[in-house]
Amino acid sequence: MKYRGIVERLKAIFRRELGIFSRRPIFLFCMIVMPVVCVVFFTSLMRAGLPTDLPMGLVDEDRTHVTRILVRTMETFEASEFAACYDSFSEAREAVQRGEIYGFFYIPKGTTEQAMASKQPRVSFYTNEAYFVPGTLLMKDMTMTSEILSLALTRETLYAKGYDERAAMAAIRPIVTEAHPLNNPTLDYSVYLSNIVLPGILILLIMLSTTYTIGLEWKQRTQRAWFRMADYSVTTALVGKLLPQTVLYALMIVFYDVYLYRFMGFPCRCGIAAMMGIGILTVVASQAFGVFLFGVFSGQMRLAMCLSSLWGILSFSLAGFTYPTTAMAPVLERLAALFPLRHYYLLYVDQALNGYPIAYAWPSVVALLLFIMLPLAVNGRYRAAFLKYHYKP
Amino acid sequence: MKSIRTVFRIWYDELADLFRDKGILIFILFVPLAYPLLYSWVYTNEVVREVPAAVVDDSRTAQSRAFIRRVDATPDVEIVAHCTTVAEAEELLRRREAFGIIRIPESFTKDIWHGDQTFVGIYSDMSSMLYYKALLLATTKVSLEMNADIKVERYMHGTTDRQDEIQHTPIEYDYVALYNPQSGFAAFLIPPVLMLILQQTLLLGVGMSAGRTRERFRGSLVPFHRDYKNPVSIVLGKAAAYFGIYFAMAVYAFTIVTHGFALPQLGDLATLTAFVTPFLLACIFLAMVLSSLVWRREDCILLFVSLSVPLLFISGVSWPWPSIPAFWKGVACLFPSTFGMNGYVRIQSTGATLSDVAFELRGLWIQTGVYFVAACLIYRKQIRRIANRCRR
C-alpha cells in the first residue's frame, strides 16, 4: 500500500517537473541544444583527424639543388606545407609573429659547398611552440627531413663505395623504431579528444541543471509545496524531481555513443552497450554529485552552482587526458579522484579504447557508485533546508 | 554636460550594485583572480617526464642493453620493468604501471652485424598523446644516435676522429623551440586561457547583473528611473564600471600571474594595453547583448559556462586555425575571445607588435562597434517598452 503511494507521488512530481521544463526554454537549451551542437561541433572541427597542411617557411641563403631537395622532402609530409620563402631570418621570424607560418628552416650560405667538402655544415629549424599542436607536428617532420638530408649524403658515399640500395639502407638506418599507437593507429585527435570532451561538457551541464532545478524551488518559494507532494520524504522529492533529467541525459549519452561509435566509427572494443552503461552510470553520478553540493550549502543555489561550474570546468584539466595527472603535483593527482569525468575517462580508456576486462577498472566503477551514494550524507541538511531556509540571491 | 553627469551616475549605480552583490562579485573578482593561479598550478610542471615503460628484450645482448640503457637515460622515459614475454608487459599496461612497451627482437644484434635493418617495436598506450610523444621522441632519438655510431664503426671508418665525426653527421642540425623553449604545456595553454577567463567571467557578471535587474523590475532590463532614458548613456555608464574592474584584472593577469608562474612575457605593457582595450570593450558589449537572454540571475551560469570549452577549441589555439572548417571559422569570428586569445599569445608569448596583430586588432574594433550598436538597440527597445507600458 505504502509502496503504491510513493509511486503515485513520484509520478505527480515527475509531471510537475515536465510542466516546469515546458515553460522555460533554458532547459531545452542545456538538455538538448547545447549537447547536440557540441557533438556536431567537435566531430566536424576535428574531422581531419590530424591537422594537415600547416604553413611553414624557408630561409634559403644557399639556393642549390640540395636545398630544393629539402623543400621537396618537406612537401611530401602530410602535416606541413611550404607557404613562403623569406630573404632573411628576421623576415621569417616576423611571419611567425604575424601567425602566417608555424615554423621555418634556416639554411645558411655555403651549406651545400661545405657538405660536399665534408666540412659538416649546420642547418637549423624553428617552430612556434606557443602553438603546441602545430609546433610539435612540424618539429617531428622537420627533424625527419634534417635526418634524411644528412643520410642522403651518406648514401651517395656508400653507393660510390659499391653498396646496393638494401645494404646502403641497412648501413644508414640499422635500427628502425616502429611506433604502434595502440588502438588509435592514425593518431586521430578526434578519437582522443571528442571521446572525453563531449561527456565532460555533458557532466558540466548535468551538474548545473541539477543544482539549478532544485534551487529554483527555493527561489520561487515553492519548496514546501514540493516537499508536501513528496509526503515529507527528501528521497522521494529529489528522485521525482530529477528523474526527467536522468531520462533526458541518459538518452543524450546513448545518442553520443551511437554517434561516436557507430556513425563516426570510433574504436569501441568493449561493445557499445557497455559504454552506454558506463555513460548512464556517469550521468546518475553527476546528478548525485550536484544534489550533494546543493545539500552541503544547505540550499544556497548560487554557491552550489558556482561550485558546480568550478568542478565541471576543472574536470577537463584534472581528468588527465590532455596533460596526465601523473605529471601534476601529487596533491592534484589524488584530488583527481573527486571528479566524475576522471572516472569516466579511466573507464573509457580501459573499456572502449583498449578493451580490457572490467576487473581492471573496478575502482572507477566503485567511485561512480560512491558518488551516487553521496546524497544520503546530506539528507538531514535537505530536511532542514526544506523547512527553514530561504532563497538568498 | 547633463548627459555626462547621467553616464557618471549610471556608472556609480552599477558599481555600487556590483559591490553589494556577492553572486556577481564571485564572478568578476574571485574567479578572474583565483582561476589563473589554479590553472597555472595544475600545469606548472610543464612537461611529462619519465613516462613508465616496460621492456621485452628478446635479444639480450650488449647492444640491446645499450639501447635500453640509453632510452632509460633520456628525461622522457623511465624503464620500470624488464619482462620476459609480451603478455607480461601487456599486463603492466592494463594495471597502468607502464604506458608503453619497447620490444627488441631476438635478431636485433644479429641483424646489425649481418648488415640488415632491424625493427624495434614501440607500443604506446593512447590514453594521452603526451605519453606517446615522450616514448616516440626518446626512442627515435636513441635509435638515430646508435645508427650514426654503427654507421661509422662498421661501414665508414675514417682515418681521423674528425673524419669519423663528419661521417657520423654529415650535416648537423639544430632545433630551436621558439617562444616556449621546453615545449611546455603551461606556457602554451595558460596565456590564451587568461583571456578566455576575462571574457567568460564578463559574460557571467554582466549576465547576472541583467538577471537581477529583470527580477527587480518585472522583466525589464532597464531600471525604472529617470536616469535610464538614453540607451547610449546606459551602455556607456555600465561599460565604464566593468571596464575599470577588468582593466585591473587584465593587468593582474599580465603581470602577477605571468611573473609568478614564469610564463612567456615578451610583450610590453603599452602594446598589451592597446590590444586589451578593444578586447575588453568588445567583451563587455557582447556580454550586454547576450545578457538580454538572461531572465533570472542564475540563468547566466547555465548559458555561458559550458561555452568556454568549445570557445577554446574554435579559437585556433589548440586545434590549428588552418585546419578549422570555414563555417566554424565564421562562428569563431563572432567572439572576441578568438581574436583576443590569438593576439594575446602573439604579443605576450612571441613578442609581436601591434602591426603584427593588425588583423586581430581590426576584428576586435569591428566587434566593439557592432556590439555597441546592438547593445544600444536592445536597451532602446526596453526603454520604449517601459514608456508604452506607462502610457497605457
Interface residues (C-beta under 8 A of the other chain):
Chain A: I26 F29 C30 M34 C38 F41 F42 S44 L45 M46 R47 A48 P51 T52 D53 L54 P55 R93 E94 V96 Q97 R98 G99 Y102 G103 T111 A115 S118 K119 Q120 P121 R122 V123 S124 F125 Y126 T127 N128 E129 A130 Y131 F132 V133 P134 G135 T136 M139 M142 T143 S146 E147 L149 S150 L153 T154 T157 L158 Y163 A167 M169 A170 A171 I172 R173 P174 I175 V176 T177 E178 A179 H180 P181 L182 N183 N184 L187 Y189 Y192 V197 G200 I201 L204 L205 L208 S209 Y212 G215 L216 K219 M301 R302 M305 C306 S309 G312 I313 L314 F316 S317 L318 G320 F321 T322 Y323 P324 T326 A327 M328 A329 L332 Y345 V349 D350 L353 N354 Y356 Y360 P393
Chain B: D21 K22 G23 I26 F27 L38 Y39 W41 V42 Y43 T44 N45 V47 V48 R49 F67 L93 R94 R95 F108 D111 I112 G115 D116 Q117 T118 F119 V120 G121 I122 Y123 S124 D125 M126 S127 S128 M129 L130 Y131 Y132 K133 L135 L136 T139 T140 S143 L144 M146 N147 I150 K151 R154 Y155 M156 Q163 E165 I166 Q167 T169 P170 I171 E172 Y173 D174 Y175 V176 A177 L178 Y179 N180 P181 S183 F185 A187 F188 L189 P191 R212 E215 P264 W295 R296 R297 E298 D299 I301 L302 L303 V305 S306 S308 V309 P310 F313 I314 V317 S318 W319 P320 W321 P322 S323 I324 P325 W328 N342 V345 R346 S349 T350 G351 A352 T353 D356 V357
